Amino acid sequence: MPPAITATRPASRPAPYDFRHAPAPPGTANREVSRFRRRLRQLVERASRTNGDKPVILVSHSQGGYFALDFLNRSPLPWRRRFVKHFVMASTGAGGFVLLMQTLLPSLQVRMIFPGTLSALPSPVAFGDDTPLVVTTNRSYAARDMLAFLAAAGLPPQAVWLYETRALPVALSLGPPLVPMTCVNGGGVPTVEKLVYPCPGGLGAAPEVVYGDGDGVVNLASILALDTVMGGDPRQEHYRSMRIANMSHLGVVSDALALERLLGEILYAATPAVDARAM
């Protein structure tokens, strides 16, 4: 079961999604994701109605953050202001993670590639155009070279096309939800940051893995990019970023200490006396 987005206040209501799919670029649609948005909108309105017409708090984890952002950004702004008091996004970066590049290599014999998988590849939004993520004896691949990397990794043309026409445009258009927002992430955990292939075998050989900071899945660069992409937009009235030291990707929603801090953020945002837009 993939991580779910939850509409909370006062009781939690899960909104599961199909992780194989991914939000579509602006001006296009994904039938499954569109169906998810309709159901989530109905869930939010029902939760508000059963709680005295008060706005709700949305909570997401991991890939659910991308679905929640897509849902909010495709909802009319007056609707967002009316029904969503706060959005708490946990364990989600602004631009994917390097670990996924390792899992796509031929030696792992990936059988099926889904749009939802490609959407988590490192994006220039977080990693920049020139930061080498994969290095071979012949060339290096940065986030801007993802099309060349996918082809060199042996992915079928259809998968490369899906990345170019679906995943990349969504990553480049990532923006703030324009509702009060808190991001909670882990950190201080060794995280795959670069893959080095020193032998002539290229991407078919076993790489030397260079580790950096992150939550064990999402790189620190992707986490920090949230502050620029979300908090750096003047239209985003309230944005708060919190990192929990020495905490893993899943630990944010399973470790007792991390859960206490995460729930503290949710409960504080839910306090009737707190207007997050004025925080």
GUPAZA-469027 format. One line per field, with one value per residue: residue number from 1; residue in one letter; x, y, z of N, C-alpha, C in turn. Coordinates in pm, whole numbers, plus 32768, in hexadecimal, padded with zeros to 4 digits. Example, Ala and Ser with C-alpha at 12.3 -4.5 7.8 and 13.67 -1.06 7.14 Angstrom:
BEGIN
k = [1/2]
r = [a/s]
n.c1 = [8527/8505]
n.c2 = [7DC7/7F1F]
n.c3 = [830C/82C4]
ca.c1 = [84CE/8557]
ca.c2 = [7E3E/7F96]
ca.c3 = [830C/82CA]
c.c1 = [8528/850A]
c.c2 = [7EB6/8003]
c.c3 = [830C/8313]
END
This chain:
BEGIN
k = [1/2/3/4/5/6/7/8/9/10/11/12/13/14/15/16/17/18/19/20/21/22/23/24/25/26/27/28/29/30/31/32/33/34/35/36/37/38/39/40/41/42/43/44/45/46/47/48/49/50/51/52/53/54/55/56/57/58/59/60/61/62/63/64/65/66/67/68/69/70/71/72/73/74/75/76/77/78/79/80/81/82/83/84/85/86/87/88/89/90/91/92/93/94/95/96/97/98/99/100/101/102/103/104/105/106/107/108/109/110/111/112/113/114/115/116/117/118/119/120/121/122/123/124/125/126/127/128/129/130/131/132/133/134/135/136/137/138/139/140/141/142/143/144/145/146/147/148/149/150/151/152/153/154/155/156/157/158/159/160/161/162/163/164/165/166/167/168/169/170/171/172/173/174/175/176/177/178/179/180/181/182/183/184/185/186/187/188/189/190/191/192/193/194/195/196/197/198/199/200/201/202/203/204/205/206/207/208/209/210/211/212/213/214/215/216/217/218/219/220/221/222/223/224/225/226/227/228/229/230/231/232/233/234/235/236/237/238/239/240/241/242/243/244/245/246/247/248/249/250/251/252/253/254/255/256/257/258/259/260/261/262/263/264/265/266/267/268/269/270/271/272/273/274/275/276/277/278/279]
r = [m/p/p/a/i/t/a/t/r/p/a/s/r/p/a/p/y/d/f/r/h/a/p/a/p/p/g/t/a/n/r/e/v/s/r/f/r/r/r/l/r/q/l/v/e/r/a/s/r/t/n/g/d/k/p/v/i/l/v/s/h/s/q/g/g/y/f/a/l/d/f/l/n/r/s/p/l/p/w/r/r/r/f/v/k/h/f/v/m/a/s/t/g/a/g/g/f/v/l/l/m/q/t/l/l/p/s/l/q/v/r/m/i/f/p/g/t/l/s/a/l/p/s/p/v/a/f/g/d/d/t/p/l/v/v/t/t/n/r/s/y/a/a/r/d/m/l/a/f/l/a/a/a/g/l/p/p/q/a/v/w/l/y/e/t/r/a/l/p/v/a/l/s/l/g/p/p/l/v/p/m/t/c/v/n/g/g/g/v/p/t/v/e/k/l/v/y/p/c/p/g/g/l/g/a/a/p/e/v/v/y/g/d/g/d/g/v/v/n/l/a/s/i/l/a/l/d/t/v/m/g/g/d/p/r/q/e/h/y/r/s/m/r/i/a/n/m/s/h/l/g/v/v/s/d/a/l/a/l/e/r/l/l/g/e/i/l/y/a/a/t/p/a/v/d/a/r/a/m]
n.c1 = [8054/804B/80CD/7FD7/7F0E/7E7B/7D4F/7D18/7C6E/7B74/7BB0/7C79/7C7B/7CBB/7D56/7D9A/7E79/7ED6/8010/8095/8050/806C/805D/7FEF/8087/8057/7F30/7EF8/7E74/7E4C/7D96/7D6D/7DE4/7D49/7C54/7C97/7CC0/7BBB/7B39/7BC8/7B8D/7A7A/7A8C/7B12/7A56/7981/79F1/7A17/790E/7899/7913/78B6/78CC/79D2/7B21/7C0B/7D30/7E31/7F00/8026/8103/8242/8234/812F/812C/8158/806E/7FB8/8009/7FD9/7EC3/7E73/7ED8/7E47/7D4E/7C50/7CB6/7C0A/7B78/7C42/7C8C/7BA5/7B78/7C66/7D2C/7E36/7F5F/8021/814B/8205/8347/838B/842F/8496/84E8/8510/85EC/8738/8761/86A2/8703/87C6/872E/86BC/876F/87FD/8861/87B7/86D8/85D6/8484/8392/833C/82AC/81EB/81D9/82C3/838D/835E/83E2/84EC/862B/8617/8664/8607/8642/8745/87E7/8887/8985/89F5/8A9A/8A02/8A0C/8B2D/8C01/8D13/8D10/8C5C/8B99/8A62/8977/8855/87D7/881C/877A/86DD/879E/881F/8756/8732/8834/8834/879C/8687/8544/84D9/83D4/83C5/8485/840B/8324/8396/83FD/831A/8259/82B3/8393/8330/8273/8317/83AD/82EC/82A1/8206/81A3/808C/7FEA/7F59/7F6A/8092/8158/828C/8318/8436/8529/8688/87F3/8836/88EE/88E5/88B3/8974/8A16/8A74/8B7E/8C2C/8D3E/8DAE/8DE2/8CF8/8C1B/8ACA/8A6F/8B05/8B5B/8B24/8BF2/8B7F/8B37/8AEF/8A15/8973/8822/86DF/8706/867E/8610/86D3/8799/87B3/86C7/860E/8653/861B/850D/84E7/8527/8484/8381/836D/83F4/8356/82A3/818F/8140/80B9/80E3/81E5/8292/83B4/8435/8533/8587/8683/8764/86A4/85E6/854C/8459/844E/83EF/82DE/82BE/8372/8374/83BF/83D1/82CC/8245/829B/8240/8129/8103/8127/804A/7F71/7F96/7F68/7E5F/7DE5/7CDA/7D00/7DD9/7E42/7ED1/7F1D/7F6A/804A]
n.c2 = [7F89/80D6/8210/82E6/8408/84CD/854F/8619/866C/867B/856F/847A/8441/8367/8386/82CA/8289/822C/81C7/8198/824E/83AC/850D/85DA/86B0/881D/887C/8785/8639/8527/8409/835E/83EF/84D4/846B/8428/852B/8593/84ED/8526/8633/8623/8597/864F/8721/869B/8657/8756/87AF/8700/8755/8847/88FC/8951/8997/889F/87D8/876F/8655/85C2/84BA/846D/8403/844C/855B/85D8/859A/8620/872D/874E/872A/8808/88E3/88CF/8907/89FF/8B3F/8BD1/8AF6/8A61/8B16/8B19/8A0D/8991/89A1/8976/88E0/87CC/8745/8627/858D/85BF/8633/874A/8700/85E7/84C2/8432/8322/8298/8295/81D3/80ED/80CF/8061/7F78/7E8A/7E4B/7DF3/7E6B/7E45/7EC9/8019/8127/8257/82D0/827F/82F8/8401/8437/8457/8503/8662/878D/8864/8839/87C8/8855/88B8/885B/87B2/8688/854D/8445/839E/8331/828E/8309/83E2/84CE/84E6/85D4/8669/86E9/864A/856F/84EC/8483/83DC/8321/82A3/8238/8189/80BF/80C6/809D/814D/81B3/81DF/82A8/836E/8396/8406/84F6/857C/8572/854D/8602/870B/8730/8734/881A/88DC/88E5/8974/8A54/8A0D/8ADD/8AE4/8AE4/8A41/8931/8890/875C/86AB/85A1/856B/8563/845D/8366/8387/832B/83DF/83FE/833B/827E/81FA/815C/80A7/8027/7FA7/8045/80AC/7FB0/7F34/7F02/8016/810A/818F/82CD/836C/845E/8562/853F/849D/8394/8342/8426/852F/862D/8714/8716/8730/8829/88CA/88EF/89CC/8A9B/8A79/8A65/8B07/8BE8/8C6F/8D95/8D92/8CCB/8CC9/8C63/8B9A/8A8B/89DD/88B1/87E4/86A5/862C/8520/846D/8386/8350/82B8/82BC/83B2/8399/82C2/829D/82D2/83C9/8474/8462/84DD/85E5/861C/85F8/86BF/87A4/8789/8792/888E/8933/88F5/896E/8A31/8B3F/8B8B/8C33/8BDC/8C75/8D61/8D2E]
n.c3 = [8000/7F9D/8026/80B2/8074/816C/81DD/82E7/8411/84E7/84F0/8446/82E9/81EF/80AA/7FBD/7EA7/7D56/7D2F/7C44/7B89/7B2A/7B67/7A56/7959/794E/78A4/7842/7886/796C/7978/7A58/7B2B/7B1F/7B6E/7C74/7CDD/7CD3/7D8A/7E73/7E93/7EC9/7FBA/805F/8068/80E0/81D8/8240/824B/8308/83E7/844A/8375/836E/82F9/8279/82D0/8205/81EB/817B/810A/8089/7F39/7F2F/7F5E/7E66/7DE0/7E84/7E68/7D56/7D5B/7DF8/7D64/7C7D/7CCC/7CEC/7D65/7E1F/7E83/7F02/7FCD/805C/80B3/810C/8219/825E/81DC/8211/81BC/81AC/819D/808C/7F6F/7E9B/7DA6/7D5B/7D79/7D8C/7DB5/7D25/7C22/7C2B/7C4E/7B57/7AAB/79B7/7A2B/7AF4/7A7F/7A44/7A10/79D1/7992/7A2D/7A12/7B0E/7B87/7AEC/7B24/7C0D/7BD8/7BEB/7BD5/7B18/7BA4/7CAF/7CB8/7C0E/7AD5/7A9E/7B5F/7B8E/7B8B/7B3D/7ADA/79DB/792B/783B/7835/78F7/79AA/79EE/7A8E/79BC/78EB/78DE/781A/776C/7820/7862/776B/7748/781B/77C1/77B6/7721/75F6/761D/7730/7750/76B9/7755/7839/77CE/776A/7833/794B/7970/7920/79EF/7AD2/7AA0/7AB2/7BB5/7CCC/7DDD/7EBE/7F0A/7FF2/8159/81C1/8236/823A/828A/82C2/82C6/8313/8312/82DB/822F/80D3/7F83/7EA4/7DC7/7CAE/7C46/7B37/7B02/7A52/7901/78BE/78DC/7915/7946/7A05/7B65/7C37/7CE4/7E05/7E6F/7F95/802C/80E9/8163/8172/815D/8082/7FF1/7F7A/801E/7F84/7EEF/7FBA/802A/7F53/7F62/8005/7F5F/7E79/7EE8/7FDD/7F7F/7ECF/7EA6/7EA8/7F4F/807B/817E/81ED/8272/82CE/8348/83C4/8435/84F4/84A8/8445/838E/8247/8259/8368/83BA/83C6/846A/853F/869D/8718/863A/85D9/86AA/868F/858D/85AA/8660/85C4/851C/85D1/863F/8561/8545/8619/8688/86C4/8634/851F/840A/8332/8397/8423]
ca.c1 = [8000/809D/80A8/7F5B/7EF1/7E11/7D07/7D07/7C2E/7BCE/7BD5/7CC2/7C36/7D24/7D3C/7E02/7E8B/7F1F/8098/80CA/802E/80AC/8019/800F/80B5/7FEE/7EEC/7EDA/7E2F/7E5B/7D0F/7D6E/7E00/7CD3/7BF2/7CC7/7CA6/7B2B/7B17/7C03/7B3E/79FF/7AB1/7B2E/79D8/7931/7A31/79F7/787F/787B/7957/7887/78F8/7A59/7B83/7C51/7DC1/7E60/7F82/8057/8188/828D/81FC/80AE/813C/8147/7FDF/7F74/8029/7F8D/7E37/7E5D/7EF5/7DDF/7CCF/7C42/7CEC/7BA2/7B58/7CAF/7C83/7B2D/7B72/7CE5/7D6B/7EC7/7F93/809B/8187/8273/83A3/837F/848A/8464/851E/8536/865F/879B/8754/864E/8755/8809/86CD/8693/87DC/87DF/8885/8748/8671/8552/8429/832C/8354/822E/81FC/81EE/8350/83DC/8348/843A/8577/8662/85EE/86B8/85D0/8684/87D0/8832/88A4/8A0F/8A22/8A9E/89BE/8A44/8BAB/8C41/8D95/8CFB/8C12/8B4B/89D5/8938/87C3/87AC/8840/872E/86B3/8811/8837/86F0/8751/88AE/8813/8757/85F6/8505/84B7/8356/83E0/84CA/83A4/82D0/83DE/840B/829A/8202/82F4/83E7/82E1/8237/8381/83D4/827D/827E/81F3/8164/7FFB/7FA7/7F15/7FD1/80D7/81C9/82D5/8360/848F/8597/870C/8861/883E/8937/8889/88FA/8982/8A59/8A9A/8BF9/8C4C/8DC9/8DDB/8DAF/8C75/8BB4/8A57/8A51/8B57/8B30/8B5D/8C1E/8B15/8B5E/8A7D/8A0E/890B/8799/8692/871A/863E/8610/874F/878D/879F/8639/85C7/866F/85DB/8485/84E7/852C/8410/8305/8377/842D/82F2/825D/80FF/8129/80AF/8121/8232/82ED/8402/8470/857D/85A0/870B/877A/8623/85D9/84D7/83E4/844F/83A0/8254/82BA/83C0/8321/83E3/83AC/8239/821B/82B1/81E6/80A1/8102/8110/7FC0/7F15/7FA3/7F21/7DD0/7DB0/7C7C/7D2E/7E4D/7E2E/7F57/7F3E/7FA3/80BE]
ca.c2 = [8000/814E/8275/8328/848F/84C3/85C9/860C/86CD/864E/84E3/846A/83FD/834A/8399/827B/82A4/81C7/81FC/8185/82C4/8428/8585/85FD/873A/8880/8875/86FA/85F3/8498/83E0/8327/845B/852A/8428/8439/85B5/85A2/84A8/856F/86AE/85FD/8572/86CA/8769/864F/8667/87DD/87B8/86B6/8795/88D0/894C/8986/8963/8826/87D3/8702/861F/8562/8481/843B/8421/848C/85EB/8606/8591/8689/87AC/8751/873E/8892/8943/88C6/892F/8A91/8B7E/8BE8/8A75/8A43/8B70/8AF7/8986/895D/89FB/8962/886A/879A/86E8/85E1/8536/85DA/869A/879B/86D5/855C/848E/83EC/8292/825E/827F/8152/8080/80C3/802E/7EF5/7E18/7E2D/7DB4/7EA8/7E0D/7F29/80A2/8170/82E8/82F3/8268/835D/8485/8448/8468/8586/86CF/8805/88BF/8821/879F/88AC/8884/882C/8758/85FE/84E9/83C5/83B7/82BE/82B1/8355/845D/84D7/8508/862A/8660/8717/85E2/84F7/84A5/8435/8372/82B8/8258/81EA/8121/8054/80CC/80A1/81D4/81DF/8214/8327/83CC/83B6/8464/8577/85BF/8570/8562/867A/8787/873E/875C/88A4/8936/88D5/89F4/8A52/89F7/8B59/8AD5/8AD3/89C3/8909/881C/8713/864A/856A/8593/8528/83CF/8354/8382/8323/8465/83F4/82B4/8288/817F/8171/8040/8038/7F68/80AB/809F/7F24/7F05/7F2C/809B/8138/81E8/833D/8390/84E4/8575/852F/8449/830B/833A/84AC/8577/86AF/877B/8716/8762/88B8/8910/8913/8A53/8AFA/8A68/8A80/8B7C/8C5B/8CAF/8DFA/8D77/8C6A/8D1F/8C23/8B20/8A66/8967/8874/8769/8656/85F8/8490/842C/834D/836E/827B/82DC/842B/8373/8246/82AE/830F/8455/84BC/846B/8540/8669/862B/860D/8743/8807/877B/87C0/891F/896E/88DC/89BA/8A96/8BC9/8BA5/8C51/8BC6/8CDD/8DD2/8CFF]
ca.c3 = [8000/7F99/8088/808D/80A2/81CE/8203/8377/8467/8550/84D8/83C9/827B/818E/801B/7F77/7E19/7D0B/7D24/7BBD/7B3B/7B55/7B33/79CC/7947/7939/7824/7820/78F3/7981/79A1/7ADF/7B88/7B1F/7BC2/7CFD/7D08/7CEB/7E07/7EE3/7EA5/7F0E/8042/80A8/807E/8140/825A/826E/8269/8382/8458/8459/8303/8383/8297/82A2/82C3/81B1/8214/8118/8122/8016/7EB6/7F42/7F58/7DDD/7DC3/7ECE/7E27/7CD9/7D7F/7E24/7CFA/7C15/7D08/7CEB/7DDD/7E85/7EC2/7F5F/8040/80A9/80EB/813E/827A/8263/8199/824F/815D/81EF/8151/7FFD/7F3E/7E2C/7D26/7D4C/7DC4/7D3A/7DC9/7CBB/7BAB/7C3D/7C3E/7ACB/7A5A/7979/7A7E/7B4F/7A2C/7A59/79AC/79AA/79BD/7A39/7A1E/7B99/7BA4/7AA6/7B5F/7C81/7BAE/7C10/7B7E/7B1D/7C07/7D2F/7CAE/7BB5/7A50/7A8B/7BC8/7B5A/7BDD/7B0F/7A94/799C/78F3/77BF/784B/7973/7996/7A50/7A84/7937/788A/7901/77A1/773E/7881/7854/76F1/7761/787D/777A/77C0/769D/75C7/7657/77B6/773D/768C/77C8/788E/778B/7753/78A8/79CD/7975/7926/7A74/7B2F/7A84/7AD2/7C42/7D0D/7E61/7EBA/7F2D/8072/81BF/81A6/8289/8207/82F2/8282/8313/82E6/835C/82BC/81B1/8062/7F04/7E6B/7D46/7C83/7BF7/7AEF/7AD9/79F4/7878/78AF/78DC/796F/7960/7A73/7BEA/7C4E/7D67/7E34/7EC4/7FE9/8064/814E/8139/81CE/8131/7FFE/7FB5/7F92/8060/7F1E/7ECD/802F/8035/7EE4/7F8A/803E/7EEF/7E22/7F31/8033/7F3C/7E79/7EF7/7EAF/7FBB/80F0/81F3/81D0/82DE/82AF/83BE/83AC/84AE/84E7/84B0/8432/8308/81F5/8298/83F6/83D3/83E5/84B8/85B9/8704/872A/85C1/85D5/870C/8655/851B/85DD/869F/855A/84ED/8638/864D/84F1/8556/868A/8654/86D8/85DF/8492/83D3/82D0/83DF/846F]
c.c1 = [8058/8075/802F/7F5A/7E7A/7DD2/7CE5/7CC2/7B9A/7BFC/7C1A/7C6F/7C9B/7CF7/7DA8/7E05/7ED8/7FAB/80D3/80B2/8074/8059/804A/803F/8040/7FB3/7ECC/7E9A/7E56/7DD7/7D0B/7D86/7D8B/7C64/7C17/7CA8/7C12/7B05/7B4F/7BB7/7ABC/7A1B/7ACA/7AAD/7982/796B/7A14/7966/785C/78C1/7935/78B6/7980/7AB9/7BD3/7CE8/7DE3/7EEB/7FAC/80DE/81C2/824B/8173/80B6/8128/80B4/7F92/7F8D/7FDD/7EFA/7E1C/7E70/7E8F/7D54/7CC5/7C72/7C80/7B7B/7BC3/7CA4/7C0D/7B3B/7BF4/7D26/7E02/7EEA/8018/80D3/8204/82C3/8393/83E0/844C/8493/8552/85B1/86B5/878D/8704/869F/879D/87AA/86A3/86FD/87C2/87FC/8816/86D0/85E4/84F4/83C3/834E/82CF/8249/8217/827E/83A5/83CE/83A4/84CE/85A9/8641/8652/8686/861B/871A/8824/8855/8929/8A41/8A24/8A5F/89ED/8ABF/8BE1/8CCA/8D87/8CB4/8BCE/8ABD/89A4/88A0/8792/87C8/87EC/8700/8724/882E/87D4/8709/87CC/8895/87C3/86C0/85B9/84E0/8436/836B/8427/8466/8348/8315/83E0/8387/8240/824A/8340/8395/829E/829F/83A6/8368/8253/8274/81A9/80CC/7FA9/7F41/7F83/800D/814A/8208/8326/83B2/84F6/861C/8777/8872/888A/88D6/88D9/88FB/89C3/8A7E/8B10/8C19/8CD9/8DF8/8DA1/8D26/8C02/8B44/8A32/8AA1/8B1D/8B71/8B9B/8BB8/8B50/8AE3/8A89/89A0/8880/874F/869F/86DB/864A/868E/8736/8775/870C/85E5/85D8/862B/854B/8480/84EA/84AC/838E/830F/83AB/83CD/82A4/81C7/80DC/812C/80F1/8166/8291/8332/8444/84B7/859C/8625/870E/86F8/8614/8556/8457/83DB/83FC/8311/824C/8308/836E/833F/83B8/8315/8205/822B/8254/8157/8096/80E8/807F/7F5E/7F1D/7F59/7E8B/7D93/7D55/7CB0/7DA0/7E1F/7EB6/7F7D/7F7D/8020/8140]
c.c2 = [807C/81AF/82C2/83B8/8483/854A/85BD/8685/86B0/85BE/84D9/841B/83E4/8361/834E/829B/8232/81FD/81EB/81FE/833E/849D/85A8/868E/879B/8876/87E9/86B7/8561/8468/83B0/8395/84BC/84EF/8436/84C6/85CA/8564/84F1/85F0/868F/85DB/85EE/8714/8721/865C/86F1/87E8/8773/86F1/882A/892E/898F/894D/88F0/883B/875A/86D8/85B8/852D/8450/8463/8463/8523/8622/8601/8601/8712/87B9/876C/87CF/88F5/893F/88E5/89C7/8ACF/8B9E/8B67/8A51/8A97/8B4B/8A73/8952/89C4/89F0/88E3/8846/872D/86AA/858C/8545/8649/86E7/8767/8649/8536/8435/8355/8251/8243/81F9/80DE/806C/8082/7F9F/7E7E/7DEF/7DF6/7DE9/7E7B/7E72/7FB1/80EC/8206/8314/82E0/82D7/83E7/849F/8450/84F4/85F0/8743/886C/88B3/880C/87F7/8868/883D/87CD/86C9/859D/845C/83E4/8333/82EB/830A/83DB/845C/8504/855C/861F/868A/86AF/8564/84A9/844C/83C3/8300/8263/8201/8178/80B0/8057/80D5/8130/820A/821B/829A/8392/83F5/841A/84EF/85C3/85C7/8598/85E5/86FB/879D/876E/87EE/8909/892E/895D/89E8/8A45/8A73/8B47/8AC6/8A48/89AD/888D/87DE/86A7/8616/859D/8550/8493/83C0/8338/8382/83AC/8462/8363/82C0/81FE/818B/8110/8059/7FFA/7FC9/808C/800E/7EEA/7F32/7FB3/80A8/81A2/8252/8369/8421/84EB/8565/84D8/83B4/82EF/83C0/84F7/85FE/871D/8787/874E/87F9/8908/8936/89A3/8ABD/8AF3/8A8E/8B03/8BF7/8CA4/8D15/8DE4/8D17/8CB4/8CE4/8BA3/8B08/89E4/8933/87F4/8727/860F/8560/8441/8401/8375/8337/829E/8356/8409/82F2/824F/82FC/83A4/84A9/84CC/84D3/85CD/8683/8647/8694/87B1/8803/87B5/8856/8966/895F/892E/8A2A/8B24/8BEE/8BC0/8C4A/8C32/8D57/8DAD/8D38]
c.c3 = [8000/8005/8058/80BB/80FF/81E7/8296/83B2/8472/853B/8451/8366/820D/80FE/7FCD/7EE3/7DD9/7CED/7C97/7B65/7B73/7B21/7AA7/79C4/7938/78AC/77F5/7898/78F7/79BB/7A31/7B47/7B8F/7B76/7C56/7D30/7D26/7D71/7E80/7EFD/7EEF/7FA0/8097/80C8/80E4/81CD/8295/829B/82ED/83FD/845E/83ED/831A/831A/82D1/829C/826E/81E0/81AD/8143/809E/7F92/7EC0/7F3E/7ECC/7DB3/7E08/7E90/7DA4/7CF4/7DA5/7DB2/7C89/7C4D/7D06/7D6E/7E44/7ECD/7F28/7FDD/809A/80F3/8126/819A/8274/8217/81D9/81F4/819C/818D/80BA/7FD7/7ECB/7DA5/7D1F/7D9D/7D6C/7D44/7D59/7C3D/7BB3/7C25/7BAE/7A72/7A2A/79D4/7ADC/7B04/7A4E/79EB/7979/79E3/79BD/7A3F/7AAD/7BC5/7B68/7AE5/7BD6/7C5A/7BD2/7BA7/7B86/7B81/7C8C/7D22/7C52/7B32/7A46/7AF7/7B95/7BBD/7BBC/7ABC/7A5D/7966/7878/77D4/78D3/7950/7A0B/7A3E/79FA/78CB/789C/7887/776D/779E/7871/77D7/7707/77C2/783F/7788/7735/7676/7604/76E1/77AE/7713/7700/7825/7850/7783/77CD/7929/79D4/7976/79AD/7AD8/7B1C/7AA7/7B64/7C86/7D90/7E56/7EDA/7F9D/80DA/81B9/8207/824C/8277/82AF/82E5/82DD/833A/8345/8237/813D/7FE0/7EC0/7DE0/7D2C/7C23/7BBC/7AB7/7A6D/7969/7863/78B3/793E/798B/79D3/7AF9/7C0A/7CD8/7D92/7E90/7F12/8019/80CB/8110/819D/81AC/80AB/7FB7/7FDD/7FD4/7FFA/7EF8/7F3F/803A/7FC7/7F04/7FBC/7FD0/7E9C/7E68/7F81/7FEF/7EE0/7ECC/7F01/7F1F/8040/816C/81C8/8244/82B7/832D/8396/8432/849D/84F7/84A2/83A1/82C6/8234/832D/8419/83FA/8436/853B/8620/8715/86B2/85B8/8636/86D4/85DE/8549/8623/8639/852A/8553/864B/85DC/8500/85C6/8656/865E/867A/8550/844F/836F/8313/842C/8436]
END
